[in-house]
Amino acid sequence: MRQMTTATSFEKTQGAAGASAIGENLSGLSEAEAQARFVAEGPNELPRSGRRTPLRIAIEVVREPMLALLLGGGVVYLLLGNREEALILLAFATMSIGITIIQETRTERVLDALRDLTSPRALVIRDGERKRIAGREIVRGDVVVLAEGDRVPADAVLLLSQDLQSDESLLTGESVPVRKIAAGSALPRTERQPGGDDLPFIFSGSLIVRGSGIGEVLATGPRSEIGKIGRSLSSIEAEPPRLQAQMRRVVRTFAMAGGTVSVVAVLLYGLLRGGWLDAVLAGIALGMSMLPEEFPVVLTIFMAMGAWRISQARVLTRRAAAIETLGSATILCTDKTGTLTENRMTIAELRTADGNSFLMGDKPGTDLPAAFAALAETGVLASAQIPFDPMEIAFHKLDKERLSKREVLGNPHWELVQAYPLRPGLLAMSNVWQSTLGHGNSLVAAKGAPEAIGALCHLSEEDFRALRGSTEAMAANGLRVLGVARASHCGIAFPKMQHDFRFEFLGLVGLTDPLRASVPEAVSDCRSAGIRVMMITGDYPATANVIARQAGLDAEGVVTGSEMQALGDEELAMRVKTATVFARIMPEQKLRIVSALKSNGEIVAMTGDGVNDAPSLKAANIGIAMGGRGTDVAREASAIVLLDDDFGSIVKAVRLGRRIFDNLRKAMGFIFAVHVPIAGLSLLPLLFGLPILFGPIHIAFLEMVIDPVCSLVFEAETEEDDVMRRPPRKPGAPLFSGALIAWGLIQGALAFAFLAAIYFVALNRGMAENEIRALTFFSLVLTIVGLIFVNRSFSASLSTALVRPNRSLVVVVAAVASTLGGTLLWPFATDLFRFGPLHLNDLSVTLGAGFAVLICLELLKPIWRQQLKT
């Protein structure tokens, strides 16, 4: 099969006369005028939000209240001359800032890699000559020349059009191209908006999939349709992270309580004992024991490590705080095209003129039966040889996979000699293939709208009724239906109109945008996790209904955009409580749906990839953009980006979000627990006039070394067995629930009781003060290790927790043992901590304390298990 010599420029497709007319009438702007407009109106590009530099990220981190308190505390201790305490505080604050900066900077670099920094080039006419310029240099009034495969650089009105079709899915969300016509001498009285056939407007970012044309630029950059959507984002406030707000409240509570107790302790110590300097030091130690210095460190580590873990599932978190919100999502709003479906057309069914049907899923990998092969081959012959149109790509794919025995395709003695494009009055196209053997025989292949093909074939009324019945049956299955016909012609002169051929109707071809393979399982997992999945699409209700059923959604009641338009905000809020599928929805209506869901108290996750999705992505609690097919605007508006565009990755992200939040609660409960014995042992000597056990260095060591390191164990914990079988966390449920706080206090009180007993027994036995301090400190540390095992799981037993793999736990236990050994055997550390020697029987007491606390709490855990999991 030989290719027809085709023209790549517009004037060749129009012929010599057309080229001459274009040259005379369309000289375009002058360079001077174009430069003046460029200066006045700016470049043809969307404004980008400021890139978050490492310095900007660091400022954002330091502004967090508790981290600022850490740095401030370190500076205060440094000014007071307590160098060791200051260095410990400042070192850990610096470490947490560094972790966050590295993670967030890496995220920004990945986003930069996703973004196409090169502006697409465009062919324009200036000063009567054609030249290629960067797309950003296009200005209003420029005359642009477009051909198949070109990306439209700006919004324009078509002055000339030759069978031009445009893929506007970035703006409309629909993968089927739309036909375009020239505006003519006067612009039609129609609204300039994407979508719809036979309109003269083309839009920035759309792709020319067929034909060619010349247009005059009407709007560039922020004034284009893409730019208008981008500007609307600035009026939408992103959802603030609830975890930060809860943390601030906890910080204020602890700060007020700790400050009050510290002042009272200083006054009591000074008045009763008279040593005001010692009183200030004791007050500082007590205040440090009650202030949660670990909370910001642990939170930062969890969010940074969580973002890293979630990136291993090909999910990029632009804002780490969105992770905890994702785990509590109650509604997942998803687009259809490119999210649930693959955004590529595939031939699903062939139906011959006599009504016989062949589904492409039947006998995969084999050649088509003869009758259906003729139908498919004719469809390929009626397509462009180098296709851009998604439907024609589907025909060529079928040719390669299922047509090995062909009459014309692949035959070197046939060449394409004539093409009849689509016309507004006849939605069908034909290609004429002629034999090169000199017989003058030609084959004419036609495809198009079923009714147009039926008209070309001059079908009888009865045959037309059968054609309509078959078309409606296929359309009811969500298929886009094309008719195919074939004719023979003898001679080298061809008629002016397709109607002059004697076509024979061969049958119908049904095309579909297939569902992603991972979607049904992902939807099922969402349902088991208590997450309601809603489809919001601009496609037709019948198509949306079919895709919804294939995905496993309840599609009994489909709400259309026109129906939704008639609903007030309160009525819509009631409707979204039961509706699952929304069809023929405009971008601004998506935003209304998200707002209605949020007004019902739902935590809304919204997925999308097109520019039209950006406002709703930003308005949702969690905006999830597609990284591959997604646009820059969608990614900028989102909190999370799916790098592989796989809907199934959303479920992985939800699972990880729930696991991260579960583990964060375990860590926070653990911190609550350990603060009780630390504060109790700091306060106990003050109340009873006994020797002071711990100074600031001991408290700083415990809180800024032992606690954060131990908390790493919880970050590495695997998820609970029922993590995806329980309903989402209630939207208003606090991180620090009453049950969690009570469980932490019970653990801490029991640990304090054992440690206080050891302290009093040691006093009664007459042990030296430094030995009592070492004995109590070692017992406290080993009790903390016991609390780690208690808090590893809310539901599993101790035996299960012990065998559950966790490398961090092994590392932490080894590090604790090494640290304790160092403080006991290294003279510098012994002097710094003012420890005395411990004997084997003393060490057995410390081990016994940790083990006893562990066993007692494991016996109490079943009582609190259900409350902790809610």
Helices and strands as residue ranges (DSSP letters): H 10-14, H 16-25, H 31-41, H 54-62, H 65-79, H 83-114, E 121-126, E 129-134, G 135-137, E 143-147, E 155-167, H 169-172, E 178-179, E 201-202, E 207-219, G 221-223, H 225-233, H 242-273, H 276-290, H 294-311, E 315-317, H 322-326, E 331-334, I 336-340, E 346-352, E 357-359, H 370-381, H 390-402, E 414-420, E 428-435, E 441-448, H 450-456, H 461-475, E 480-490, G 498-500, E 504-512, H 519-528, E 532-536, H 541-551, E 558-560, H 561-565, H 569-575, E 581-583, H 587-599, E 604-608, G 611-613, H 614-619, E 622-626, H 632-637, E 640-642, H 648-688, H 696-701, I 702-706, H 707-715, H 738-764, H 769-791, H 798-803, H 807-825, H 827-833, H 840-869
